[in-house]
């Protein structure tokens, strides 16, 4: 499925670095997470995987701003 032209396969509610690695190995090109984890973001940036990490708390927002993230999603 991930090899279909024009199709970008994604996964939702990914929480840990281990889960990210598993879904990327399965062919996922992006994922959504209900929280913000710097370890997950660092791995994604190194692997060039798109991540939509929601930041719901002030501490998560501050952490997000210290990374190389170029887009932020706030609730």
Secondary structure, 3 states (H helix, E strand, C coil): CCCCCCCCCEECCCCCHHHHHHHHHCCCCEEEECCCCHHHHHHHHHHCCEEEEEECCHHHHHHHHCCCCCCCEEC
